[in-house]
Amino acid sequence: MGTRDPRVDAYIAKSADFAQPILEHAREVVHQACPDVVETMKWSMPAFEYQGLLCTMASFKQHASFGFWKHALVVGEDPGEGKGMGSFGKLTSVKDLPNKRTLTSYVKRAMKLNAEGVKTPREKNRTKPTGEMHPDFAKALGKKKKAKAFFDGLAPGQQREYMNWITEAKRD
């Protein structure tokens, strides 16, 4: 049997007036779709677990959010730029969530993925390419072995910062 956490009750009670119905609705749908769900708090926001993390919800000053841990596998799309936190963007009313039937099907899909032990797919290439090195910079590094060894020892992000800084200079 699922459990309700009093900390989630307190979180919802402290939320903005517009957010309370959103959070209560999402909570009820999750509990109806997954009777064995366990509520907890993770990252200072309500989270629902069923054989692993299922979904989370949060309240902010001007919007709320609700999202699945394995969003791309559950909803079948990337959250996309500008959607904000959660699977359904910035929520300002219950109408911003999918209808109850659709949301229930998403919860059941997330349950099935957790039960089967499916892991969240990782990005193919987590490191960004270092980009093009300015020819003058490459020439200067070629002359100084100690400087080249130092540069090669930097993290890719630090190398990019140096190369961008040099490339964006207003004069040689």
C-alpha positions as CSV (number, residue, x, y, z in Angstrom):
1,M,0.0,0.0,0.0
2,G,1.3,3.5,-0.9
3,T,2.2,6.1,1.7
4,R,1.5,9.8,2.0
5,D,4.1,12.0,3.6
6,P,3.0,14.8,5.9
7,R,5.9,16.9,4.6
8,V,4.1,16.8,1.2
9,D,0.9,18.1,2.9
10,A,2.9,20.9,4.5
11,Y,4.6,21.7,1.1
12,I,1.3,22.0,-0.7
13,A,-0.2,24.1,2.2
14,K,2.8,26.6,1.9
15,S,2.5,26.8,-1.9
16,A,0.9,29.8,-3.6
17,D,-2.9,29.7,-3.9
18,F,-2.9,29.1,-7.7
19,A,-0.4,26.1,-7.2
20,Q,-2.3,24.2,-4.6
21,P,-5.0,22.8,-6.9
22,I,-2.3,21.8,-9.4
23,L,-0.2,19.9,-6.9
24,E,-3.2,18.3,-5.2
25,H,-4.6,17.1,-8.6
26,A,-1.2,15.7,-9.7
27,R,-0.8,14.0,-6.3
28,E,-4.3,12.4,-6.5
29,V,-3.8,11.1,-10.1
30,V,-0.4,9.5,-9.1
31,H,-2.0,7.8,-6.1
32,Q,-5.0,6.6,-8.1
33,A,-2.8,5.3,-10.9
34,C,-0.2,3.7,-8.6
35,P,-1.7,2.6,-5.3
36,D,1.8,1.4,-4.1
37,V,3.5,4.8,-4.7
38,V,5.5,6.2,-1.8
39,E,5.7,9.9,-1.2
40,T,8.9,11.5,-0.1
41,M,10.8,14.8,-0.3
42,K,13.8,15.0,-2.6
43,W,15.7,18.2,-3.4
44,S,13.2,20.0,-1.1
45,M,10.2,19.1,-3.3
46,P,7.7,16.3,-3.3
47,A,8.7,13.1,-5.1
48,F,6.9,9.9,-5.8
49,E,8.7,6.5,-5.8
50,Y,7.7,3.2,-7.1
51,Q,10.6,0.8,-7.6
52,G,12.7,3.9,-8.1
53,L,11.9,7.6,-8.7
54,L,8.7,8.0,-10.6
55,C,8.0,11.7,-10.8
56,T,8.3,15.0,-8.9
57,M,6.4,18.2,-8.5
58,A,7.3,21.6,-7.3
59,S,5.8,25.1,-6.7
60,F,7.4,28.4,-7.5
61,K,6.3,32.0,-7.2
62,Q,4.5,32.2,-10.5
63,H,4.2,28.6,-11.7
64,A,4.2,25.0,-10.7
65,S,5.8,21.9,-12.3
66,F,5.2,18.2,-12.6
67,G,7.5,15.9,-14.3
68,F,8.5,12.3,-14.8
69,W,12.0,11.1,-14.0
70,K,12.2,9.3,-17.3
71,H,10.4,12.0,-19.3
72,A,11.6,11.1,-22.8
73,L,10.6,7.4,-22.3
74,V,7.3,8.2,-20.6
75,V,6.0,11.1,-22.6
76,G,7.9,10.2,-25.8
77,E,9.5,13.6,-26.5
78,D,12.3,15.8,-25.2
79,P,11.2,18.5,-22.8
80,G,12.5,21.1,-25.2
81,E,14.0,24.5,-24.8
82,G,12.0,27.1,-22.8
83,K,9.6,24.6,-21.4
84,G,11.1,25.0,-18.0
85,M,11.2,22.4,-15.2
86,G,9.0,19.4,-15.4
87,S,7.4,17.4,-18.3
88,F,4.7,19.9,-19.1
89,G,6.3,23.3,-18.8
90,K,5.3,26.0,-16.5
91,L,1.9,25.2,-15.0
92,T,-0.4,28.0,-13.8
93,S,-3.6,26.0,-13.6
94,V,-4.8,22.4,-13.6
95,K,-5.8,22.9,-17.3
96,D,-2.1,23.1,-18.2
97,L,-1.7,19.4,-17.3
98,P,-2.8,16.7,-19.6
99,N,-6.3,15.3,-18.9
100,K,-6.7,12.8,-16.1
101,R,-6.8,9.8,-18.5
102,T,-3.6,10.8,-20.3
103,L,-1.8,11.6,-17.1
104,T,-2.8,8.3,-15.6
105,S,-1.5,6.5,-18.7
106,Y,1.9,8.3,-18.3
107,V,2.0,7.3,-14.6
108,K,1.4,3.7,-15.5
109,R,4.0,3.8,-18.3
110,A,6.5,5.2,-15.8
111,M,5.6,2.4,-13.3
112,K,6.2,-0.2,-16.0
113,L,9.6,1.3,-16.9
114,N,10.7,1.2,-13.3
115,A,9.4,-2.3,-12.7
116,E,11.3,-3.5,-15.8
117,G,14.5,-1.8,-14.5
118,V,14.8,0.5,-17.6
119,K,17.4,3.2,-17.0
120,T,17.2,6.8,-18.2
121,P,19.1,7.1,-21.5
122,R,22.2,9.2,-21.2
123,E,23.4,11.8,-23.6
124,K,25.6,10.2,-26.3
125,N,28.4,12.8,-25.9
126,R,28.5,14.6,-22.6
127,T,31.6,16.7,-23.5
128,K,31.3,19.5,-25.9
129,P,33.8,19.8,-28.8
130,T,36.7,22.1,-28.1
131,G,36.2,24.0,-31.3
132,E,38.7,25.6,-33.6
133,M,42.0,26.8,-32.2
134,H,43.2,30.2,-33.5
135,P,46.3,29.6,-35.7
136,D,48.3,32.2,-33.8
137,F,47.4,30.5,-30.5
138,A,48.4,27.1,-31.9
139,K,51.7,28.5,-33.1
140,A,52.5,30.1,-29.7
141,L,51.7,26.8,-27.9
142,G,53.9,24.9,-30.3
143,K,56.9,27.1,-29.2
144,K,56.4,26.6,-25.5
145,K,56.2,22.9,-24.4
146,K,55.4,23.8,-20.8
147,A,52.4,26.0,-21.9
148,K,51.2,23.3,-24.3
149,A,51.3,20.7,-21.5
150,F,49.4,23.0,-19.2
151,F,46.8,23.7,-21.8
152,D,46.4,20.0,-22.7
153,G,45.8,19.3,-19.0
154,L,42.9,21.6,-18.8
155,A,39.3,20.4,-18.9
156,P,37.6,20.8,-22.3
157,G,35.4,23.6,-20.9
158,Q,38.4,25.5,-19.8
159,Q,40.1,25.0,-23.1
160,R,37.0,26.4,-24.9
161,E,37.1,29.4,-22.6
162,Y,40.7,30.2,-23.5
163,M,40.1,29.6,-27.2
164,N,37.0,31.8,-27.2
165,W,38.7,34.5,-25.3
166,I,41.6,34.6,-27.8
167,T,39.3,34.3,-30.9
168,E,37.0,37.1,-29.6
169,A,39.9,39.6,-29.1
170,K,39.3,42.8,-30.9
171,R,42.9,42.9,-32.3
172,D,45.8,40.5,-32.7
